[in-house]
Amino acid sequence: MSVNAGLFTSATAHWSTPVELYQKLDNEFHFDDDPCPLHSETDGLNRAWGERTFMNPPYGRQIGDWLRKAYEESRLGKTIVCLIPSRTDTRWWHDYVMRAKEIRFLRGRLKFGGAQNSAPFPSAVVVFSRRTIANA
């Protein structure tokens, strides 16, 4: 069995969303935007987001910036659904994720698009919306 060494390093910050998970979430939320698709030329951190945005941010050092942006966009009355690693010990988790309307911990480990093996970390779907907690 071959293991992709990139799964265990920070060699890549991009984890392609599993199609089935995206479709299930899209059926529920009816997304109209994705500010950080793979191989995008646009800078999603520096533009307004849609009313119902799906976000699977790069999982590197900038993830806190993406979650801050998701929180800020939700304060404008938008719904932002984020697929992120479940890293409850991080500053960004406590500063932003804990203010979310809903946190859905995913059972097991996701197999991200094109990967032969499951991710070495658990994942969560975080929903920011109008009812996001302002000052958690």
MODELLER restraints for C-alpha pairs under 7 A, 6 or more apart:
rsr = mdl.restraints
at = mdl.atoms
rsr.add(forms.Gaussian(group=physical.xy_distance, feature=features.Distance(at['CA:3:A'], at['CA:117:A']), mean=6.82, stdev=0.5))
rsr.add(forms.Gaussian(group=physical.xy_distance, feature=features.Distance(at['CA:6:A'], at['CA:12:A']), mean=6.59, stdev=0.5))
rsr.add(forms.Gaussian(group=physical.xy_distance, feature=features.Distance(at['CA:7:A'], at['CA:119:A']), mean=6.45, stdev=0.5))
rsr.add(forms.Gaussian(group=physical.xy_distance, feature=features.Distance(at['CA:7:A'], at['CA:120:A']), mean=6.70, stdev=0.5))
rsr.add(forms.Gaussian(group=physical.xy_distance, feature=features.Distance(at['CA:8:A'], at['CA:120:A']), mean=6.71, stdev=0.5))
rsr.add(forms.Gaussian(group=physical.xy_distance, feature=features.Distance(at['CA:13:A'], at['CA:58:A']), mean=4.82, stdev=0.5))
rsr.add(forms.Gaussian(group=physical.xy_distance, feature=features.Distance(at['CA:13:A'], at['CA:59:A']), mean=4.65, stdev=0.5))
rsr.add(forms.Gaussian(group=physical.xy_distance, feature=features.Distance(at['CA:13:A'], at['CA:60:A']), mean=4.91, stdev=0.5))
rsr.add(forms.Gaussian(group=physical.xy_distance, feature=features.Distance(at['CA:14:A'], at['CA:58:A']), mean=4.91, stdev=0.5))
rsr.add(forms.Gaussian(group=physical.xy_distance, feature=features.Distance(at['CA:14:A'], at['CA:59:A']), mean=6.35, stdev=0.5))
rsr.add(forms.Gaussian(group=physical.xy_distance, feature=features.Distance(at['CA:15:A'], at['CA:112:A']), mean=5.98, stdev=0.5))
rsr.add(forms.Gaussian(group=physical.xy_distance, feature=features.Distance(at['CA:16:A'], at['CA:112:A']), mean=5.41, stdev=0.5))
rsr.add(forms.Gaussian(group=physical.xy_distance, feature=features.Distance(at['CA:16:A'], at['CA:113:A']), mean=4.83, stdev=0.5))
rsr.add(forms.Gaussian(group=physical.xy_distance, feature=features.Distance(at['CA:17:A'], at['CA:56:A']), mean=6.94, stdev=0.5))
rsr.add(forms.Gaussian(group=physical.xy_distance, feature=features.Distance(at['CA:17:A'], at['CA:112:A']), mean=5.69, stdev=0.5))
rsr.add(forms.Gaussian(group=physical.xy_distance, feature=features.Distance(at['CA:17:A'], at['CA:113:A']), mean=5.91, stdev=0.5))
rsr.add(forms.Gaussian(group=physical.xy_distance, feature=features.Distance(at['CA:18:A'], at['CA:111:A']), mean=6.75, stdev=0.5))
rsr.add(forms.Gaussian(group=physical.xy_distance, feature=features.Distance(at['CA:18:A'], at['CA:112:A']), mean=5.17, stdev=0.5))
rsr.add(forms.Gaussian(group=physical.xy_distance, feature=features.Distance(at['CA:18:A'], at['CA:113:A']), mean=5.22, stdev=0.5))
rsr.add(forms.Gaussian(group=physical.xy_distance, feature=features.Distance(at['CA:29:A'], at['CA:52:A']), mean=6.72, stdev=0.5))
rsr.add(forms.Gaussian(group=physical.xy_distance, feature=features.Distance(at['CA:30:A'], at['CA:52:A']), mean=6.79, stdev=0.5))
rsr.add(forms.Gaussian(group=physical.xy_distance, feature=features.Distance(at['CA:31:A'], at['CA:52:A']), mean=4.82, stdev=0.5))
rsr.add(forms.Gaussian(group=physical.xy_distance, feature=features.Distance(at['CA:31:A'], at['CA:53:A']), mean=5.39, stdev=0.5))
rsr.add(forms.Gaussian(group=physical.xy_distance, feature=features.Distance(at['CA:31:A'], at['CA:54:A']), mean=6.20, stdev=0.5))
rsr.add(forms.Gaussian(group=physical.xy_distance, feature=features.Distance(at['CA:32:A'], at['CA:50:A']), mean=5.85, stdev=0.5))
rsr.add(forms.Gaussian(group=physical.xy_distance, feature=features.Distance(at['CA:32:A'], at['CA:51:A']), mean=6.82, stdev=0.5))
rsr.add(forms.Gaussian(group=physical.xy_distance, feature=features.Distance(at['CA:32:A'], at['CA:52:A']), mean=5.51, stdev=0.5))
rsr.add(forms.Gaussian(group=physical.xy_distance, feature=features.Distance(at['CA:32:A'], at['CA:53:A']), mean=5.96, stdev=0.5))
rsr.add(forms.Gaussian(group=physical.xy_distance, feature=features.Distance(at['CA:33:A'], at['CA:49:A']), mean=6.62, stdev=0.5))
rsr.add(forms.Gaussian(group=physical.xy_distance, feature=features.Distance(at['CA:33:A'], at['CA:50:A']), mean=5.13, stdev=0.5))
rsr.add(forms.Gaussian(group=physical.xy_distance, feature=features.Distance(at['CA:33:A'], at['CA:52:A']), mean=6.57, stdev=0.5))
rsr.add(forms.Gaussian(group=physical.xy_distance, feature=features.Distance(at['CA:33:A'], at['CA:53:A']), mean=4.67, stdev=0.5))
rsr.add(forms.Gaussian(group=physical.xy_distance, feature=features.Distance(at['CA:33:A'], at['CA:54:A']), mean=6.28, stdev=0.5))
rsr.add(forms.Gaussian(group=physical.xy_distance, feature=features.Distance(at['CA:34:A'], at['CA:53:A']), mean=5.74, stdev=0.5))
rsr.add(forms.Gaussian(group=physical.xy_distance, feature=features.Distance(at['CA:34:A'], at['CA:54:A']), mean=5.16, stdev=0.5))
rsr.add(forms.Gaussian(group=physical.xy_distance, feature=features.Distance(at['CA:34:A'], at['CA:55:A']), mean=5.71, stdev=0.5))
rsr.add(forms.Gaussian(group=physical.xy_distance, feature=features.Distance(at['CA:35:A'], at['CA:44:A']), mean=4.43, stdev=0.5))
rsr.add(forms.Gaussian(group=physical.xy_distance, feature=features.Distance(at['CA:35:A'], at['CA:49:A']), mean=6.79, stdev=0.5))
rsr.add(forms.Gaussian(group=physical.xy_distance, feature=features.Distance(at['CA:35:A'], at['CA:55:A']), mean=6.47, stdev=0.5))
rsr.add(forms.Gaussian(group=physical.xy_distance, feature=features.Distance(at['CA:36:A'], at['CA:44:A']), mean=5.79, stdev=0.5))
rsr.add(forms.Gaussian(group=physical.xy_distance, feature=features.Distance(at['CA:36:A'], at['CA:55:A']), mean=6.45, stdev=0.5))
rsr.add(forms.Gaussian(group=physical.xy_distance, feature=features.Distance(at['CA:36:A'], at['CA:56:A']), mean=6.79, stdev=0.5))
rsr.add(forms.Gaussian(group=physical.xy_distance, feature=features.Distance(at['CA:36:A'], at['CA:57:A']), mean=6.05, stdev=0.5))
rsr.add(forms.Gaussian(group=physical.xy_distance, feature=features.Distance(at['CA:45:A'], at['CA:66:A']), mean=6.68, stdev=0.5))
rsr.add(forms.Gaussian(group=physical.xy_distance, feature=features.Distance(at['CA:45:A'], at['CA:69:A']), mean=6.72, stdev=0.5))
rsr.add(forms.Gaussian(group=physical.xy_distance, feature=features.Distance(at['CA:49:A'], at['CA:73:A']), mean=6.95, stdev=0.5))
rsr.add(forms.Gaussian(group=physical.xy_distance, feature=features.Distance(at['CA:51:A'], at['CA:78:A']), mean=4.71, stdev=0.5))
rsr.add(forms.Gaussian(group=physical.xy_distance, feature=features.Distance(at['CA:51:A'], at['CA:79:A']), mean=6.07, stdev=0.5))
rsr.add(forms.Gaussian(group=physical.xy_distance, feature=features.Distance(at['CA:52:A'], at['CA:78:A']), mean=6.19, stdev=0.5))
rsr.add(forms.Gaussian(group=physical.xy_distance, feature=features.Distance(at['CA:52:A'], at['CA:79:A']), mean=4.89, stdev=0.5))
rsr.add(forms.Gaussian(group=physical.xy_distance, feature=features.Distance(at['CA:52:A'], at['CA:80:A']), mean=5.93, stdev=0.5))
rsr.add(forms.Gaussian(group=physical.xy_distance, feature=features.Distance(at['CA:53:A'], at['CA:79:A']), mean=6.34, stdev=0.5))
rsr.add(forms.Gaussian(group=physical.xy_distance, feature=features.Distance(at['CA:53:A'], at['CA:80:A']), mean=4.81, stdev=0.5))
rsr.add(forms.Gaussian(group=physical.xy_distance, feature=features.Distance(at['CA:53:A'], at['CA:81:A']), mean=6.17, stdev=0.5))
rsr.add(forms.Gaussian(group=physical.xy_distance, feature=features.Distance(at['CA:54:A'], at['CA:80:A']), mean=6.04, stdev=0.5))
rsr.add(forms.Gaussian(group=physical.xy_distance, feature=features.Distance(at['CA:54:A'], at['CA:81:A']), mean=4.93, stdev=0.5))
rsr.add(forms.Gaussian(group=physical.xy_distance, feature=features.Distance(at['CA:54:A'], at['CA:82:A']), mean=6.02, stdev=0.5))
rsr.add(forms.Gaussian(group=physical.xy_distance, feature=features.Distance(at['CA:55:A'], at['CA:81:A']), mean=6.08, stdev=0.5))
rsr.add(forms.Gaussian(group=physical.xy_distance, feature=features.Distance(at['CA:55:A'], at['CA:82:A']), mean=4.71, stdev=0.5))
rsr.add(forms.Gaussian(group=physical.xy_distance, feature=features.Distance(at['CA:55:A'], at['CA:83:A']), mean=6.36, stdev=0.5))
rsr.add(forms.Gaussian(group=physical.xy_distance, feature=features.Distance(at['CA:56:A'], at['CA:82:A']), mean=5.73, stdev=0.5))
rsr.add(forms.Gaussian(group=physical.xy_distance, feature=features.Distance(at['CA:56:A'], at['CA:83:A']), mean=4.90, stdev=0.5))
rsr.add(forms.Gaussian(group=physical.xy_distance, feature=features.Distance(at['CA:56:A'], at['CA:84:A']), mean=6.44, stdev=0.5))
rsr.add(forms.Gaussian(group=physical.xy_distance, feature=features.Distance(at['CA:57:A'], at['CA:63:A']), mean=6.41, stdev=0.5))
rsr.add(forms.Gaussian(group=physical.xy_distance, feature=features.Distance(at['CA:57:A'], at['CA:66:A']), mean=6.49, stdev=0.5))
rsr.add(forms.Gaussian(group=physical.xy_distance, feature=features.Distance(at['CA:64:A'], at['CA:92:A']), mean=4.96, stdev=0.5))
rsr.add(forms.Gaussian(group=physical.xy_distance, feature=features.Distance(at['CA:67:A'], at['CA:96:A']), mean=6.26, stdev=0.5))
rsr.add(forms.Gaussian(group=physical.xy_distance, feature=features.Distance(at['CA:68:A'], at['CA:96:A']), mean=6.19, stdev=0.5))
rsr.add(forms.Gaussian(group=physical.xy_distance, feature=features.Distance(at['CA:70:A'], at['CA:80:A']), mean=6.08, stdev=0.5))
rsr.add(forms.Gaussian(group=physical.xy_distance, feature=features.Distance(at['CA:71:A'], at['CA:96:A']), mean=6.47, stdev=0.5))
rsr.add(forms.Gaussian(group=physical.xy_distance, feature=features.Distance(at['CA:71:A'], at['CA:128:A']), mean=6.34, stdev=0.5))
rsr.add(forms.Gaussian(group=physical.xy_distance, feature=features.Distance(at['CA:74:A'], at['CA:80:A']), mean=6.34, stdev=0.5))
rsr.add(forms.Gaussian(group=physical.xy_distance, feature=features.Distance(at['CA:74:A'], at['CA:128:A']), mean=5.68, stdev=0.5))
rsr.add(forms.Gaussian(group=physical.xy_distance, feature=features.Distance(at['CA:74:A'], at['CA:129:A']), mean=4.91, stdev=0.5))
rsr.add(forms.Gaussian(group=physical.xy_distance, feature=features.Distance(at['CA:74:A'], at['CA:130:A']), mean=5.86, stdev=0.5))
rsr.add(forms.Gaussian(group=physical.xy_distance, feature=features.Distance(at['CA:75:A'], at['CA:130:A']), mean=6.17, stdev=0.5))
rsr.add(forms.Gaussian(group=physical.xy_distance, feature=features.Distance(at['CA:77:A'], at['CA:129:A']), mean=6.43, stdev=0.5))
rsr.add(forms.Gaussian(group=physical.xy_distance, feature=features.Distance(at['CA:77:A'], at['CA:130:A']), mean=4.72, stdev=0.5))
rsr.add(forms.Gaussian(group=physical.xy_distance, feature=features.Distance(at['CA:78:A'], at['CA:129:A']), mean=5.75, stdev=0.5))
rsr.add(forms.Gaussian(group=physical.xy_distance, feature=features.Distance(at['CA:78:A'], at['CA:130:A']), mean=6.42, stdev=0.5))
rsr.add(forms.Gaussian(group=physical.xy_distance, feature=features.Distance(at['CA:79:A'], at['CA:128:A']), mean=5.69, stdev=0.5))
rsr.add(forms.Gaussian(group=physical.xy_distance, feature=features.Distance(at['CA:79:A'], at['CA:129:A']), mean=4.35, stdev=0.5))
rsr.add(forms.Gaussian(group=physical.xy_distance, feature=features.Distance(at['CA:79:A'], at['CA:130:A']), mean=6.98, stdev=0.5))
rsr.add(forms.Gaussian(group=physical.xy_distance, feature=features.Distance(at['CA:80:A'], at['CA:127:A']), mean=5.81, stdev=0.5))
rsr.add(forms.Gaussian(group=physical.xy_distance, feature=features.Distance(at['CA:80:A'], at['CA:128:A']), mean=5.06, stdev=0.5))
rsr.add(forms.Gaussian(group=physical.xy_distance, feature=features.Distance(at['CA:80:A'], at['CA:129:A']), mean=6.32, stdev=0.5))
rsr.add(forms.Gaussian(group=physical.xy_distance, feature=features.Distance(at['CA:81:A'], at['CA:125:A']), mean=6.79, stdev=0.5))
rsr.add(forms.Gaussian(group=physical.xy_distance, feature=features.Distance(at['CA:81:A'], at['CA:126:A']), mean=5.71, stdev=0.5))
rsr.add(forms.Gaussian(group=physical.xy_distance, feature=features.Distance(at['CA:81:A'], at['CA:127:A']), mean=4.57, stdev=0.5))
rsr.add(forms.Gaussian(group=physical.xy_distance, feature=features.Distance(at['CA:81:A'], at['CA:128:A']), mean=6.36, stdev=0.5))
rsr.add(forms.Gaussian(group=physical.xy_distance, feature=features.Distance(at['CA:82:A'], at['CA:125:A']), mean=5.47, stdev=0.5))
rsr.add(forms.Gaussian(group=physical.xy_distance, feature=features.Distance(at['CA:82:A'], at['CA:126:A']), mean=5.02, stdev=0.5))
rsr.add(forms.Gaussian(group=physical.xy_distance, feature=features.Distance(at['CA:82:A'], at['CA:127:A']), mean=6.39, stdev=0.5))
rsr.add(forms.Gaussian(group=physical.xy_distance, feature=features.Distance(at['CA:83:A'], at['CA:124:A']), mean=5.93, stdev=0.5))
rsr.add(forms.Gaussian(group=physical.xy_distance, feature=features.Distance(at['CA:83:A'], at['CA:125:A']), mean=4.70, stdev=0.5))
rsr.add(forms.Gaussian(group=physical.xy_distance, feature=features.Distance(at['CA:83:A'], at['CA:126:A']), mean=6.56, stdev=0.5))
rsr.add(forms.Gaussian(group=physical.xy_distance, feature=features.Distance(at['CA:84:A'], at['CA:123:A']), mean=5.67, stdev=0.5))
rsr.add(forms.Gaussian(group=physical.xy_distance, feature=features.Distance(at['CA:84:A'], at['CA:124:A']), mean=5.52, stdev=0.5))
rsr.add(forms.Gaussian(group=physical.xy_distance, feature=features.Distance(at['CA:84:A'], at['CA:125:A']), mean=6.43, stdev=0.5))
rsr.add(forms.Gaussian(group=physical.xy_distance, feature=features.Distance(at['CA:85:A'], at['CA:121:A']), mean=6.61, stdev=0.5))
rsr.add(forms.Gaussian(group=physical.xy_distance, feature=features.Distance(at['CA:85:A'], at['CA:122:A']), mean=5.94, stdev=0.5))
rsr.add(forms.Gaussian(group=physical.xy_distance, feature=features.Distance(at['CA:85:A'], at['CA:123:A']), mean=4.29, stdev=0.5))
rsr.add(forms.Gaussian(group=physical.xy_distance, feature=features.Distance(at['CA:85:A'], at['CA:124:A']), mean=6.06, stdev=0.5))
rsr.add(forms.Gaussian(group=physical.xy_distance, feature=features.Distance(at['CA:86:A'], at['CA:122:A']), mean=5.43, stdev=0.5))
rsr.add(forms.Gaussian(group=physical.xy_distance, feature=features.Distance(at['CA:86:A'], at['CA:123:A']), mean=4.70, stdev=0.5))
rsr.add(forms.Gaussian(group=physical.xy_distance, feature=features.Distance(at['CA:86:A'], at['CA:124:A']), mean=5.39, stdev=0.5))
rsr.add(forms.Gaussian(group=physical.xy_distance, feature=features.Distance(at['CA:87:A'], at['CA:93:A']), mean=6.74, stdev=0.5))
rsr.add(forms.Gaussian(group=physical.xy_distance, feature=features.Distance(at['CA:97:A'], at['CA:126:A']), mean=6.95, stdev=0.5))
rsr.add(forms.Gaussian(group=physical.xy_distance, feature=features.Distance(at['CA:98:A'], at['CA:136:A']), mean=6.78, stdev=0.5))
rsr.add(forms.Gaussian(group=physical.xy_distance, feature=features.Distance(at['CA:99:A'], at['CA:132:A']), mean=5.83, stdev=0.5))
rsr.add(forms.Gaussian(group=physical.xy_distance, feature=features.Distance(at['CA:99:A'], at['CA:133:A']), mean=4.73, stdev=0.5))
rsr.add(forms.Gaussian(group=physical.xy_distance, feature=features.Distance(at['CA:99:A'], at['CA:134:A']), mean=6.64, stdev=0.5))
rsr.add(forms.Gaussian(group=physical.xy_distance, feature=features.Distance(at['CA:99:A'], at['CA:136:A']), mean=5.55, stdev=0.5))
rsr.add(forms.Gaussian(group=physical.xy_distance, feature=features.Distance(at['CA:100:A'], at['CA:126:A']), mean=6.59, stdev=0.5))
rsr.add(forms.Gaussian(group=physical.xy_distance, feature=features.Distance(at['CA:100:A'], at['CA:127:A']), mean=5.84, stdev=0.5))
rsr.add(forms.Gaussian(group=physical.xy_distance, feature=features.Distance(at['CA:100:A'], at['CA:128:A']), mean=4.73, stdev=0.5))
rsr.add(forms.Gaussian(group=physical.xy_distance, feature=features.Distance(at['CA:100:A'], at['CA:132:A']), mean=5.02, stdev=0.5))
rsr.add(forms.Gaussian(group=physical.xy_distance, feature=features.Distance(at['CA:100:A'], at['CA:133:A']), mean=6.32, stdev=0.5))
rsr.add(forms.Gaussian(group=physical.xy_distance, feature=features.Distance(at['CA:101:A'], at['CA:127:A']), mean=5.74, stdev=0.5))
rsr.add(forms.Gaussian(group=physical.xy_distance, feature=features.Distance(at['CA:101:A'], at['CA:128:A']), mean=5.32, stdev=0.5))
rsr.add(forms.Gaussian(group=physical.xy_distance, feature=features.Distance(at['CA:101:A'], at['CA:129:A']), mean=6.20, stdev=0.5))
rsr.add(forms.Gaussian(group=physical.xy_distance, feature=features.Distance(at['CA:101:A'], at['CA:131:A']), mean=5.94, stdev=0.5))
rsr.add(forms.Gaussian(group=physical.xy_distance, feature=features.Distance(at['CA:101:A'], at['CA:132:A']), mean=4.64, stdev=0.5))
rsr.add(forms.Gaussian(group=physical.xy_distance, feature=features.Distance(at['CA:101:A'], at['CA:133:A']), mean=6.76, stdev=0.5))
rsr.add(forms.Gaussian(group=physical.xy_distance, feature=features.Distance(at['CA:102:A'], at['CA:126:A']), mean=5.86, stdev=0.5))
rsr.add(forms.Gaussian(group=physical.xy_distance, feature=features.Distance(at['CA:102:A'], at['CA:127:A']), mean=5.09, stdev=0.5))
rsr.add(forms.Gaussian(group=physical.xy_distance, feature=features.Distance(at['CA:103:A'], at['CA:124:A']), mean=6.75, stdev=0.5))
rsr.add(forms.Gaussian(group=physical.xy_distance, feature=features.Distance(at['CA:103:A'], at['CA:125:A']), mean=5.97, stdev=0.5))
rsr.add(forms.Gaussian(group=physical.xy_distance, feature=features.Distance(at['CA:103:A'], at['CA:126:A']), mean=4.60, stdev=0.5))
rsr.add(forms.Gaussian(group=physical.xy_distance, feature=features.Distance(at['CA:103:A'], at['CA:127:A']), mean=6.41, stdev=0.5))
rsr.add(forms.Gaussian(group=physical.xy_distance, feature=features.Distance(at['CA:104:A'], at['CA:124:A']), mean=5.45, stdev=0.5))
rsr.add(forms.Gaussian(group=physical.xy_distance, feature=features.Distance(at['CA:104:A'], at['CA:125:A']), mean=4.99, stdev=0.5))
rsr.add(forms.Gaussian(group=physical.xy_distance, feature=features.Distance(at['CA:104:A'], at['CA:126:A']), mean=6.20, stdev=0.5))
rsr.add(forms.Gaussian(group=physical.xy_distance, feature=features.Distance(at['CA:105:A'], at['CA:123:A']), mean=6.45, stdev=0.5))
rsr.add(forms.Gaussian(group=physical.xy_distance, feature=features.Distance(at['CA:105:A'], at['CA:124:A']), mean=4.45, stdev=0.5))
rsr.add(forms.Gaussian(group=physical.xy_distance, feature=features.Distance(at['CA:105:A'], at['CA:125:A']), mean=6.51, stdev=0.5))
rsr.add(forms.Gaussian(group=physical.xy_distance, feature=features.Distance(at['CA:106:A'], at['CA:123:A']), mean=5.71, stdev=0.5))
rsr.add(forms.Gaussian(group=physical.xy_distance, feature=features.Distance(at['CA:106:A'], at['CA:124:A']), mean=5.39, stdev=0.5))
rsr.add(forms.Gaussian(group=physical.xy_distance, feature=features.Distance(at['CA:108:A'], at['CA:122:A']), mean=6.75, stdev=0.5))
rsr.add(forms.Gaussian(group=physical.xy_distance, feature=features.Distance(at['CA:109:A'], at['CA:118:A']), mean=5.65, stdev=0.5))
rsr.add(forms.Gaussian(group=physical.xy_distance, feature=features.Distance(at['CA:109:A'], at['CA:119:A']), mean=5.77, stdev=0.5))
rsr.add(forms.Gaussian(group=physical.xy_distance, feature=features.Distance(at['CA:109:A'], at['CA:121:A']), mean=6.53, stdev=0.5))
rsr.add(forms.Gaussian(group=physical.xy_distance, feature=features.Distance(at['CA:109:A'], at['CA:122:A']), mean=5.31, stdev=0.5))
rsr.add(forms.Gaussian(group=physical.xy_distance, feature=features.Distance(at['CA:109:A'], at['CA:123:A']), mean=6.90, stdev=0.5))
rsr.add(forms.Gaussian(group=physical.xy_distance, feature=features.Distance(at['CA:110:A'], at['CA:118:A']), mean=5.41, stdev=0.5))
rsr.add(forms.Gaussian(group=physical.xy_distance, feature=features.Distance(at['CA:110:A'], at['CA:119:A']), mean=5.77, stdev=0.5))
rsr.add(forms.Gaussian(group=physical.xy_distance, feature=features.Distance(at['CA:111:A'], at['CA:117:A']), mean=6.12, stdev=0.5))
rsr.add(forms.Gaussian(group=physical.xy_distance, feature=features.Distance(at['CA:111:A'], at['CA:118:A']), mean=4.20, stdev=0.5))
rsr.add(forms.Gaussian(group=physical.xy_distance, feature=features.Distance(at['CA:111:A'], at['CA:119:A']), mean=5.93, stdev=0.5))
rsr.add(forms.Gaussian(group=physical.xy_distance, feature=features.Distance(at['CA:112:A'], at['CA:118:A']), mean=7.00, stdev=0.5))
